[in-house]
Amino acid sequence: MIGFIKKDLAMIKSNFKLLGVLLIVYAIMGLMEKMDISFILPFMCVMIMVSSFSYDNYNKWDAYSISLPNGRKNSVKSKYLTTILMTLIVAIITTLLSFAISYINIKTINYEQILVTMLGTVFGTLLVLTIMYPIIYKFGLEKARIGIFLLVFGIVIIGSLLASYIDLSSIFKSLSFLENYLVIILILLTIIMVYASYKISLKIFSKKEF
């Protein structure tokens, strides 16, 4: 298993310099109060992990991995573990940058707001990735890009329609009692959705032939 994770990390390390440059650029924009840098997390993690699938496809890794002991299971599991690892690393770096930018700009740090925002962003990032992975394993990266685009477009359309016909503010008010449990709820939901996505991806990959 460790070898599979090292393989994923080795393949995506070529992106680290680019990511470093992006962090610097977004940090400067944050200092100029042009944007909240916490929202670069989804973009960076999606870009990193999708590139790992591209490298796998280019190097015919999947066909090779199935010849190894527990190759199919370890291949899928390592992808999810690497995803969690990279998301946490980028989240920690971004959080520290947010602390620094907040202190420089307003001479104080709103720890609670920054941490809650980052937790929500981590949840959203993993939600996107856990939806993407089964689609990628099922249809391959090229076809999956079209499916993912249609899925995101559909979610936006449905969300817009619901917002137009449903009074969301009243729903949020009725659920306000959950506010004190927000962190626990998000952590539990994250664990459930990552595990469910992993099991679906593993089932799909276990039946694929190369």
C-alpha positions in Angstrom: 0.0 0.0 0.0 2.8 2.5 0.9 4.3 1.8 -2.5 1.1 2.7 -4.3 0.8 6.0 -2.3 4.5 6.8 -3.1 3.8 6.2 -6.7 0.9 8.7 -6.7 3.0 11.3 -4.9 5.9 10.8 -7.3 3.7 11.3 -10.3 2.1 14.5 -9.1 5.3 16.1 -7.7 5.8 17.8 -11.0 2.8 20.0 -10.2 4.3 21.2 -6.9 6.3 24.1 -8.3 3.2 25.3 -10.2 1.1 25.0 -7.0 3.8 26.9 -5.1 3.6 29.7 -7.6 -0.3 29.7 -7.4 -0.1 29.9 -3.7 2.2 32.9 -3.8 -0.1 34.6 -6.4 -3.2 34.0 -4.4 -1.5 35.0 -1.2 -0.6 38.4 -2.8 -4.2 38.8 -4.0 -5.3 38.0 -0.4 -3.0 40.7 1.0 -4.6 43.1 -1.5 -8.0 42.0 -0.2 -9.0 40.8 -3.7 -10.2 37.4 -2.7 -10.5 34.8 0.1 -7.6 32.4 -0.5 -9.5 29.5 1.2 -11.4 28.9 -2.0 -8.2 28.0 -4.0 -8.3 24.6 -2.2 -10.8 22.9 -4.4 -9.1 24.1 -7.6 -5.7 23.0 -6.5 -6.7 19.6 -5.2 -8.9 18.8 -8.2 -6.1 19.7 -10.5 -3.5 17.6 -8.6 -5.6 14.5 -8.4 -7.0 14.6 -11.9 -3.4 14.8 -13.2 -2.6 11.6 -11.3 -5.3 9.8 -13.3 -3.8 11.3 -16.5 -0.4 9.9 -15.6 -1.9 6.5 -14.8 -3.6 6.4 -18.1 -0.5 7.5 -20.0 1.8 5.0 -18.3 -0.8 2.1 -18.5 -0.6 1.8 -14.7 -4.0 0.2 -14.2 -3.1 -2.8 -16.5 0.1 -3.3 -14.5 -1.4 -2.8 -11.0 -3.9 -5.7 -11.4 -1.0 -8.1 -11.7 0.3 -7.2 -8.2 -1.0 -8.8 -4.9 -4.3 -7.0 -4.0 -3.4 -4.7 -6.9 -7.0 -3.6 -7.7 -7.9 -2.9 -4.1 -4.6 -1.1 -3.2 -4.7 0.9 -6.4 -8.1 2.4 -5.6 -7.4 2.7 -1.8 -4.1 4.5 -2.4 -5.9 7.0 -4.7 -8.3 7.9 -2.0 -5.6 8.0 0.7 -3.4 10.3 -1.4 -6.4 12.5 -2.1 -7.1 12.9 1.7 -3.4 13.5 2.3 -3.0 16.2 -0.3 -6.3 17.8 0.7 -5.1 18.1 4.3 -1.7 19.3 3.3 -3.1 22.1 1.1 -5.7 22.9 3.7 -3.1 23.3 6.4 -0.9 25.5 4.2 -3.9 27.6 3.1 -5.1 28.0 6.7 -1.7 29.2 7.9 -1.6 31.7 5.0 -5.1 32.9 5.9 -4.0 33.4 9.5 -1.0 35.4 8.3 -3.0 37.5 5.8 -5.7 38.2 8.4 -3.1 39.4 10.9 -1.3 41.6 8.3 -4.5 43.1 7.0 -6.5 43.7 10.1 -4.0 43.1 12.9 -6.1 40.3 14.4 -7.0 36.7 13.5 -10.5 35.3 13.5 -9.6 31.7 14.2 -13.1 30.4 14.4 -14.3 31.9 11.1 -11.2 30.9 9.2 -11.2 27.3 10.5 -15.0 26.9 9.9 -14.6 28.3 6.4 -11.7 25.9 5.7 -13.6 22.9 7.1 -16.5 23.7 4.8 -14.1 24.1 1.8 -12.4 20.7 2.6 -15.9 19.1 2.7 -16.8 20.7 -0.6 -13.5 19.6 -2.2 -13.8 16.0 -1.1 -17.4 16.0 -2.1 -16.4 17.0 -5.7 -13.6 14.5 -5.8 -15.6 11.6 -4.4 -18.3 12.2 -7.0 -15.6 12.4 -9.8 -13.7 9.2 -8.9 -16.4 6.6 -9.6 -17.2 8.4 -12.8 -13.5 8.3 -13.8 -13.1 4.6 -12.9 -16.3 3.8 -14.8 -15.8 5.7 -18.1 -12.1 6.7 -18.1 -10.7 10.2 -17.7 -11.6 11.6 -21.2 -15.2 10.5 -21.1 -15.5 11.3 -17.4 -14.6 15.0 -18.1 -17.8 15.3 -20.2 -19.9 13.5 -17.6 -18.4 15.6 -14.7 -19.2 18.8 -16.6 -22.8 17.7 -17.2 -23.1 16.7 -13.6 -21.9 20.0 -12.3 -24.0 21.9 -14.8 -27.0 19.8 -13.8 -26.4 20.5 -10.1 -26.2 24.2 -10.8 -29.4 24.2 -12.8 -31.3 22.2 -10.2 -29.9 24.4 -7.4 -31.0 27.5 -9.2 -34.5 26.1 -9.7 -34.8 25.0 -6.1 -33.6 28.5 -4.9 -36.3 30.1 -7.1 -39.2 28.0 -5.9 -38.3 27.1 -2.3 -37.8 29.5 0.6 -34.3 28.4 1.6 -34.0 30.9 4.4 -36.9 29.3 6.3 -35.2 25.9 6.0 -31.9 27.3 7.2 -33.7 28.9 10.2 -35.5 25.6 11.1 -32.1 23.9 11.0 -30.3 26.5 13.1 -30.3 24.2 16.1 -27.7 22.1 14.3 -25.3 25.0 14.2 -23.5 23.9 17.4 -22.9 20.5 15.9 -21.7 21.8 12.5 -18.1 20.6 12.8 -19.2 17.1 13.9 -21.8 16.8 11.2 -19.3 17.9 8.4 -16.7 15.4 9.7 -19.2 12.5 9.8 -20.6 13.4 6.4 -17.1 13.6 4.9 -16.2 10.1 6.3 -19.4 8.6 5.0 -19.2 10.0 1.5 -15.5 9.2 1.1 -16.1 5.6 2.2 -19.2 5.2 0.0 -17.3 6.6 -3.0 -14.3 4.3 -2.3 -16.6 1.2 -2.2 -18.3 2.2 -5.4 -15.0 2.9 -7.2 -13.5 -0.4 -5.9 -16.5 -2.3 -7.2 -16.3 -0.7 -10.6 -12.5 -1.2 -10.9 -12.7 -4.8 -9.7 -14.9 -5.7 -12.7 -12.8 -3.8 -15.3 -10.7 -5.7 -17.8 -7.5 -4.5 -19.4 
